[in-house]
């Protein structure tokens, strides 16, 4: 249990640092996620516009 507590304290210290590895990993993940949403969403919106224009 103390091993887990030491790891948790090290992780909390990492999160509280200015150049945190955890925060950088979350930032990279979110950047990639929004990039995929943007580039997958643009063709979908264009498709919807074409479908609506057929009415």
Beta strands, then each sheet from edge to edge (+ up, - down):
end
